[in-house]
Amino acid sequence: MGVAAAAGGTAGAPRLAGCPVFPSSSPWNRRVDRLPVAADSATIVASIGRDLRLHADFGSGLWQGAPIGIPYDVVQRGTPRSRVSFDYADESDRGPYPIPRGVHVEGGGDRHAILVDRDACRLYELYALRRAGGGWRAGSGAIWSLRSNRLRPAGWTSADAAGLPILPGLARYDEVARGAIRHALRFTAPRTRRAYVWPARHFASDSTDPRLPPMGLRLRLKASFDTRPFPHQARVVLVALQRYGMMLADNGSSWYVSGAPDRRWSNAQLHTLSRVHGSDFEVVKPAATVRP
């Protein structure tokens, strides 16, 4: 099924392992292609990098010995639960967490682990997960019901700097194979502001420079951008960025868009996303900005 054909069907909430990936009313799953452009859009885009290129931070194969992207594991009721100790215990959900034997952990410094309980439709996410003696330790951890839009408490982090869940912002190959990604994507920027906008709950900066983006900011690919010349996998990603946009979730490289690793991704197709520049994006007018 092509992108155009898929777009004509009933949208509904994205699903994974028999569970909704949050309700259809979730901000992740709401289209933003008809919302107004923020007055400071050009300034914010310039701070991230007008001339810098879009990058798919996911794919097939390995990079420095680890899968390319943020992996997730589907667990079930019988998966053993483990206690986890946290560096940021005052902003973490205590658990326990269903960490399977052979859990997939993101490569690099962030070491995210994402666990989807298919029986309870609950999402468990951990940041900087590592073994500690006979148990587990992580920087932070968060637990969500995939059937609820409930947010973290104001000011709390999650496994991500913005206090958001990671899973709903990942590009997944199974969605591309069906012809459409029906949710916003997660992305990073190198410098952010000491502020956040709904639905984010946390900031990760000391700067009050208004030219910098706050956590949770939503951008979209301009409607005038022609996606037709791109190969299928890249085109599905770009159409999602036009319709649902992308949400700023962490500090990192400019215009790096997140996804889950999968051996069926074509790295060659995804590499064509580098034809897209920061100037091809615009900021969607946000809800109220929250400052400390």
C-alpha positions as CSV (number, residue, x, y, z in Angstrom):
1,M,0.0,0.0,0.0
2,G,1.4,3.4,-0.9
3,V,1.4,6.5,1.2
4,A,-1.6,8.1,-0.6
5,A,-3.7,5.0,-0.3
6,A,-2.9,4.6,3.4
7,A,-3.8,8.2,4.1
8,G,-7.3,7.6,2.9
9,G,-8.0,5.0,5.6
10,T,-9.3,5.3,9.1
11,A,-6.4,6.7,11.3
12,G,-7.1,5.7,14.9
13,A,-4.3,5.3,17.4
14,P,-1.1,3.6,16.4
15,R,-0.8,0.0,17.8
16,L,1.9,-2.2,18.9
17,A,1.7,-5.8,20.2
18,G,-2.1,-5.5,20.4
19,C,-2.0,-2.3,22.4
20,P,-2.7,1.3,21.4
21,V,0.4,3.5,21.6
22,F,-1.6,6.0,23.6
23,P,-5.1,7.1,22.6
24,S,-5.9,8.7,19.3
25,S,-6.4,12.0,21.3
26,S,-2.8,11.9,22.5
27,P,-0.8,14.9,21.4
28,W,1.6,12.4,19.7
29,N,-1.2,11.2,17.5
30,R,-2.8,14.5,16.6
31,R,-2.2,16.0,13.2
32,V,-0.7,19.5,13.1
33,D,-0.7,20.2,9.4
34,R,-3.5,22.8,9.7
35,L,-2.3,24.6,12.9
36,P,-0.8,28.1,12.7
37,V,2.9,28.8,12.5
38,A,4.5,30.3,15.5
39,A,5.6,34.0,15.2
40,D,9.2,33.1,16.2
41,S,9.4,30.1,13.9
42,A,12.3,31.5,11.7
43,T,14.3,32.4,14.8
44,I,13.9,29.0,16.4
45,V,14.7,27.1,13.2
46,A,17.8,29.3,12.8
47,S,19.0,28.4,16.3
48,I,18.8,24.6,15.5
49,G,20.4,25.2,12.1
50,R,18.7,26.4,8.8
51,D,21.4,24.8,6.6
52,L,21.9,21.6,8.6
53,R,20.4,18.4,7.3
54,L,17.8,16.0,8.6
55,H,19.2,12.7,9.8
56,A,17.5,9.4,10.4
57,D,19.0,8.3,13.7
58,F,17.9,4.7,13.0
59,G,18.3,2.0,10.4
60,S,19.6,-1.5,9.9
61,G,22.8,-3.2,10.8
62,L,25.2,-2.0,13.5
63,W,27.0,1.2,14.3
64,Q,30.0,0.8,16.6
65,G,28.7,-2.6,17.6
66,A,25.1,-1.6,18.5
67,P,21.9,-1.5,16.5
68,I,21.2,1.8,14.8
69,G,18.3,3.4,16.8
70,I,16.4,3.0,20.0
71,P,15.3,-0.6,20.5
72,Y,12.3,-1.9,22.4
73,D,11.2,-5.3,23.8
74,V,7.7,-6.6,24.0
75,V,7.2,-8.4,27.4
76,Q,4.2,-10.1,29.0
77,R,2.6,-10.9,32.3
78,G,5.0,-13.7,33.1
79,T,8.2,-11.7,32.5
80,P,10.1,-11.5,35.8
81,R,9.9,-8.1,37.5
82,S,13.1,-6.4,38.8
83,R,13.8,-3.6,41.2
84,V,15.8,-0.8,39.8
85,S,17.8,1.8,41.8
86,F,17.9,5.3,40.3
87,D,20.3,8.2,40.1
88,Y,17.2,10.5,40.0
89,A,15.0,8.6,42.3
90,D,12.8,11.6,43.3
91,E,11.6,11.9,39.7
92,S,11.4,8.2,38.8
93,D,8.6,5.6,39.1
94,R,9.7,2.9,41.5
95,G,8.5,-0.1,39.5
96,P,9.3,-3.0,39.5
97,Y,10.2,-3.2,35.8
98,P,9.8,-6.2,33.6
99,I,13.4,-6.5,32.3
100,P,13.7,-9.7,30.2
101,R,16.8,-11.8,29.9
102,G,18.7,-10.4,27.0
103,V,17.0,-7.0,27.2
104,H,17.9,-4.7,24.3
105,V,19.6,-1.5,25.4
106,E,20.4,1.4,23.2
107,G,24.0,1.8,22.3
108,G,26.0,5.0,23.1
109,G,25.7,7.0,26.3
110,D,22.0,7.2,26.8
111,R,21.4,3.4,27.1
112,H,17.6,3.6,26.9
113,A,15.6,0.4,27.5
114,I,11.9,0.4,26.4
115,L,9.6,-2.4,27.5
116,V,6.0,-2.9,26.3
117,D,3.9,-5.2,28.4
118,R,1.4,-6.6,25.9
119,D,-0.9,-8.0,28.5
120,A,-1.3,-4.9,30.7
121,C,-0.7,-2.4,27.8
122,R,1.8,-0.6,30.0
123,L,5.0,1.1,28.9
124,Y,8.2,1.0,31.0
125,E,11.1,3.2,29.9
126,L,14.6,3.4,31.5
127,Y,17.5,5.8,30.9
128,A,21.2,4.8,31.4
129,L,20.3,1.2,32.3
130,R,23.2,-0.9,33.5
131,R,24.0,-3.9,35.7
132,A,24.9,-3.0,39.3
133,G,26.1,-6.0,41.3
134,G,23.3,-8.6,41.1
135,G,20.6,-6.1,40.1
136,W,19.9,-3.1,37.9
137,R,20.6,0.6,38.1
138,A,19.4,3.4,35.8
139,G,19.5,7.2,35.6
140,S,15.7,7.5,35.7
141,G,12.6,5.5,34.9
142,A,9.0,6.1,34.0
143,I,5.9,4.0,33.6
144,W,2.8,4.8,31.5
145,S,-0.5,3.2,30.7
146,L,-0.7,3.0,26.9
147,R,-4.5,3.6,27.2
148,S,-4.2,6.9,29.0
149,N,-3.1,10.5,28.2
150,R,-1.9,11.1,31.8
151,L,1.3,13.1,31.9
152,R,4.3,13.1,34.3
153,P,4.0,15.5,37.2
154,A,5.1,19.0,36.3
155,G,8.8,19.4,36.5
156,W,9.5,15.7,36.3
157,T,11.9,14.0,33.9
158,S,11.2,10.6,32.4
159,A,13.7,8.4,30.6
160,D,13.9,11.4,28.3
161,A,15.0,15.0,29.0
162,A,11.6,16.5,28.2
163,G,9.7,14.2,30.5
164,L,8.0,12.6,27.6
165,P,7.6,8.9,26.6
166,I,10.0,7.8,23.9
167,L,8.1,4.9,22.3
168,P,5.4,7.0,20.6
169,G,8.0,9.2,18.9
170,L,9.9,6.3,17.2
171,A,9.6,5.6,13.5
172,R,9.0,1.8,13.3
173,Y,9.5,-0.3,10.2
174,D,6.1,-2.1,10.6
175,E,4.4,1.3,10.2
176,V,6.3,2.1,7.1
177,A,5.5,-1.3,5.7
178,R,1.8,-0.5,6.2
179,G,2.3,2.7,4.3
180,A,2.0,5.4,6.9
181,I,3.3,6.7,10.2
182,R,0.4,8.2,12.1
183,H,2.1,10.0,14.9
184,A,4.7,12.7,15.6
185,L,8.4,11.7,15.7
186,R,11.0,12.4,18.4
187,F,14.0,14.6,17.5
188,T,16.9,16.4,19.2
189,A,18.5,19.8,19.1
190,P,22.0,20.8,20.5
191,R,20.9,23.8,22.5
192,T,17.6,24.2,24.3
193,R,15.9,26.7,26.6
194,R,15.2,26.5,30.3
195,A,11.5,26.0,29.6
196,Y,9.1,23.5,28.2
197,V,5.7,23.5,26.4
198,W,2.9,21.0,26.7
199,P,3.0,18.1,26.7
200,A,6.6,18.1,27.9
201,R,7.1,18.3,31.6
202,H,10.8,19.0,32.1
203,F,13.7,21.2,30.7
204,A,17.4,20.4,30.4
205,S,19.1,23.7,30.1
206,D,20.3,26.7,32.1
207,S,19.8,29.2,29.2
208,T,16.9,31.6,29.1
209,D,17.7,32.8,25.5
210,P,14.3,33.1,23.8
211,R,15.9,32.3,20.5
212,L,16.4,28.7,21.7
213,P,13.6,26.0,21.5
214,P,11.9,24.8,24.7
215,M,11.5,21.1,25.3
216,G,8.3,19.7,23.7
217,L,8.3,22.2,20.9
218,R,6.5,20.8,17.8
219,L,7.8,21.5,14.3
220,R,6.6,20.2,11.0
221,L,7.9,19.8,7.5
222,K,6.4,22.6,5.3
223,A,3.5,21.6,3.1
224,S,5.3,23.0,0.1
225,F,8.1,20.5,0.4
226,D,7.8,17.9,-2.4
227,T,8.1,14.4,-1.0
228,R,7.4,12.6,-4.3
229,P,11.0,12.2,-5.5
230,F,12.0,10.3,-2.3
231,P,12.1,6.5,-2.1
232,H,9.3,4.8,-0.2
233,Q,10.8,4.5,3.3
234,A,12.0,8.1,3.3
235,R,8.8,9.4,1.8
236,V,6.6,7.8,4.5
237,V,8.8,9.5,7.2
238,L,8.5,12.8,5.4
239,V,4.8,12.6,5.0
240,A,4.5,11.9,8.7
241,L,6.6,15.0,9.4
242,Q,4.3,17.1,7.3
243,R,1.1,15.8,8.9
244,Y,2.1,15.0,12.5
245,G,5.4,16.9,12.8
246,M,8.2,16.1,15.3
247,M,8.5,16.9,19.0
248,L,11.7,18.1,20.7
249,A,12.6,15.5,23.4
250,D,16.2,15.8,24.2
251,N,19.5,17.6,23.7
252,G,21.6,16.1,20.9
253,S,22.6,16.6,17.3
254,S,20.5,19.0,15.2
255,W,17.6,17.5,13.3
256,Y,18.3,13.9,14.4
257,V,15.0,12.0,14.1
258,S,14.5,8.8,16.2
259,G,13.4,5.4,15.2
260,A,13.7,1.7,16.2
261,P,16.3,-0.4,14.6
262,D,15.2,-3.1,12.2
263,R,17.1,-5.2,9.7
264,R,14.5,-4.4,7.0
265,W,15.3,-0.7,7.0
266,S,17.2,0.4,3.9
267,N,20.0,2.7,5.0
268,A,20.4,3.9,1.5
269,Q,16.7,5.1,1.4
270,L,16.9,6.6,4.8
271,H,20.1,8.5,3.9
272,T,18.1,10.4,1.3
273,L,16.5,12.3,4.2
274,S,19.7,14.4,4.2
275,R,18.3,16.3,1.2
276,V,16.0,18.0,3.7
277,H,17.4,21.1,5.5
278,G,16.4,22.8,8.6
279,S,14.9,25.7,6.5
280,D,12.3,23.2,5.3
281,F,10.7,23.1,8.7
282,E,8.4,25.5,10.6
283,V,7.4,25.7,14.3
284,V,3.8,25.0,15.1
285,K,2.3,27.6,17.5
286,P,2.7,26.0,20.9
287,A,0.5,26.0,24.0
288,A,1.7,28.0,26.9
289,T,5.4,27.9,27.7
290,V,6.3,26.8,31.2
291,R,9.2,28.4,32.9
292,P,10.6,27.8,36.4
